[in-house]
Amino acid sequence: MAIDPDKLLNWPFEEVVQRYSRRDTILYALGVGVNMDPVDEQQLKFTYEENLAALPTMAVVLATPGFWVKDPNSGIDWVKVLHGEQGIRIHKPLPPEGTVCATTKVVNVIDKGADRGALLLQERTVVDQETGDKLATLTSTTFARGDGGFGGSSEGAKPVHKLPEREPDEVCDLATLPQAALIYRLSGDYNPLHADPKVATAAGFKAPILHGLCTLGVAGHAILRTCCDYDPSRFRALDLRFSAPVYPGETIRTEIWRDGEVISFRSRVVERDVVVLNNGRAEVA
């Protein structure tokens, strides 16, 4: 059954309200590997309740719509979907605890062709329920590999950020724990691909893989550390493409180019020399 782009563009997403605690904020930071060095006091403010601050990238796990493409009414072959791109724009630093609400919407459906799949562009704005302040806008591109050729437009994909051709200005290596995926999943993504070796093997992997958004969190940590001196208020935006999976326990090296307030970056696994995040662009104050 071919997907119906009009149905997806008018998908009846319900508003999601989420209450999160300081414990949730700490758990997210631990899940993306913050405070591997237990005496680093700059990192401690993200993992210790006194003077606690939230990592900007935690916005990706707040008030999510869940795995809605699995609904048979979507017409999407959900087994073949991949998370292709993710963007974050921070409007105001995330409180360390609070109640947020958000509604997701599909803003474009792109037909790449019968043999090339389709792209679903989504947007979600996270709002502080108590104050009404807009905290973050999340954008994402879902690659529906089995759903191209429905006769839709091929226009409207996000432009690809081109990385500078010079050598990186800085490099930041951050290790991941062997149990990183088991910790990160407690922030809300319970896909067994990241926990059950049998499921991972059936999907073609040698072991459970790290969540793509956890890898994003590691890159966000690298930028916060290298370009913002661990000040979340200086972290404004981030966009990237997912290009390969990470196995928990591997080291992620983020290569960084500075051009004023615009940061270009990509991340690779040191042990396998494989680029796992590409065409990254961030904005910092």
N, C-alpha and C positions, 0 to 999 in steps of 0.2 A: 504494500500500500504506500503510495507516494505521500509525502508530508504536504500539509496545506499551510503555506506561509501565513495566510490571513488568520488562520486559527491560532498559530503560534504567536503572531503579533498581538493578538487579543486574548492571550492565555489568562485565565482567571486566577492570577496569583493572589493569595490572601496576605494581608499584612501579618508579619511575624514580629512578635514582641518577645524579647529575651531579657531576663534579669541575669546579670553576671556578677560574681563576687570577686573580692581580692584574691581568693584562692584560685579562681579561674584564670585571672591575669597572670599569677605566678606560674600556674601549670602550663599556660601557653608559652611563656618565656623559656621554661625548662624544656618544653617539647622541641623548640627550635635551637636548643643548645646553648642558651645564655648561661654564664657562670660556670663554664668548664674549668675556669680558674676560680676557685672558691674564695680567694683573697682579693679579687679585683673589685674594689668598692664602686667603681663606675657601673659595672654590670649588676652589682648587688641591688641597686634601686629597682630593678625589674623582677627580682626574685625574693625580696625580703619585705615583709609587710610595713616596716617603718619607712615613711616617706616613699611609698611605692609609686611607681610610674608604669604606664602601659606601653608596650612596644607599639609603634604605629601600625605595623603589619598585622597586628591582632584584629584589625578591622575586617579581615577576610573571613573570620570565623563568626562574626556577629550577625544575628538575625538572618541566617541563610534560608533559602527556600527548600533546601534538601535536594534529593536526586529526582527532581520532578520529571525529567525526560523518560523515566521508567514507566510513567503513566501510559497505558496503551492508546489512550485517546490522542496522545501527541503525534502518533504515527512515526515516531523516531525509533530506529533500530538501536536501542540503548546499549546493547552489548558492544557496539562498534564506536561509541563516542569517546573522544579524547578531549582533555582540557588543553586548548591550544595557546591561549594568551590570557594574561591577567593584568589589570590595572588598578591602582589605588590612588585616590586623591584625598589628602587629609585637609579638612576645613578647620578643624579645631582638635587639639590633642585629646586623645581618648581618656576619659576618666578611669581611674583604677578599678572602680566598681560603679554599677548603675543599671538602669533599665533603658534599653534601646528598642527602636522599632524600625522596620524597613519593609518596603514592597519592591519586588523584583519585576522587571519588564523586559520583554524581548524587543529590541529596537531595530533589528534587521535580520533577514534570513537570506543568505547568499547561495546561489546554485553554482557550484564549481563544475558540474557536469556529471553524467551518469557514472563514470569511472573514477571521479575525483571527490565525490561527497558534497556536503553542504556545510556552511558556517552559520552558527547562531550567535548573534551578538546580543549580550544581555547587560543590563545596568541595574544597580541597587544602591539606594541612598540610605545611609544609616543615620538616624536622628535620635538625640537624647530625648527620651519621652518626657522627662520632668521639665526641662528648660525649653524644648523645641529647637535647640541648636542643631544645625546640620554638622555631623561629625566627619563623615567620609562618604565618598562616592566610589563604588566598586564597579569596574567594567570587566567583562570576560568574553572570550570567544570559545565556543564549543565546536569542535570538529566532529560532525556527524558523518563518519566515513561511508556509511551504507545508504545515505539518503540523497545523493545528488541526482540530477536529471529530472527534477519535478517541473521544469519549465519556468523557473524564476529568474530574477536578475542575477548577473554575475558581478555587479558593481557594489561598492560600499565597504569593502574590507578595510581594516585599519592599515594605515601606511606603516611600513617596516622602518624602524629607526636604524639608521646606518651607523655602525661603529667607526670611530676614527681609525685611520690606517697607520698611525704612529704606535710605538710601543706604549703599553699602559703606563700611566703616571704613578699608580700605586697598585699593590696586590695585597689581598687579605686572605689568609688561609684560616679556615675554621673547621675543626673536626666535628663529626657527628657521632653520637653514641650508638653502639650496636642495638640498643633498645629504643632508639629515637622514635621510630614509627609507633611503637606500643605506647609511648608517652603522648606523642602528638595526637593520636586518635582520640584521646580523652577530651580534646577540645571540640569534638563533635563529628569527625569523619570516621565512621566505623566500618568502612569498606574492608572486607576480609582479605583483600589483595595485600593489605599492609600488615597483616598479622598472621594469617594461616599459610604455612608453607605449601600445603596441598593446593590451595587456591592459586597461589603465586606460580607454582609449577605448571598447573593447567593453563595458565595465561601466558606461559612461555618464558618465565623468569626463573633464575636459579634459586631465588629466595624472595621473601616479602620485600617490596620496594618502599622507599620513603614517599610520603605524600608529596605531590608537586608543590602544594601550598606550603609545606614544611620547608622544602628547598628554597622557595621564595622567601620564607622567613629568615633563613640563614643568610641569603644575599642581602635582605633588608638590614640584618644585624651588621653585616660587613660595611654597608654604606653608613649606617648610624655611627658605627665605631670610627671609620676612616674619615668621613666627611662632615659629621655633625658633632663630634666629641661627646657622643652619647646623650645629646640634648634632643628629646623627641619633638620639641617645638620647632626645630630647624628642618625636620623631615616633612616635605611638602607633597611629593608624588613619586610614584614608581610604576613603570610599565615593562613587561617582558614577555618573551615567548618561551614556552617549555619545549626542549629539544631532545632530552633523553632522561631516563630514570636514574635515581641514585639508590644505592644499597646502603642501609643504615650501617654506620661504622666507617664510612668513607670520609675523606677530607674534601671539602669544597673550597676551591680557590676562586675568589672573585677578583677579576681584573677590572680596574677602574680608570676611566679617563675623565679629567676635570676640565670643563670649559665654563668658567664662571659658576653660575647657579645650576647649570645643567651637568649632570653626571651620566656618562655612558658606561655600560658595564656588561660583562658576561661572566658566567660561572662555569667552572669545569671541575670534574672529579680528578684529583691529583693521581690517584692510584691507577686509573685507566686512561688518563688523558683524553677524556670525553667531555665535550661541551654539553652541559645539562640545562642551562638557561642562556638565551641568546638575545641579541638586539635590545638589551636593557637600556632604559632611560629613566633617570630619576631627577627630581628637582629638590634642591636644598637651599635654605636661607644662609 
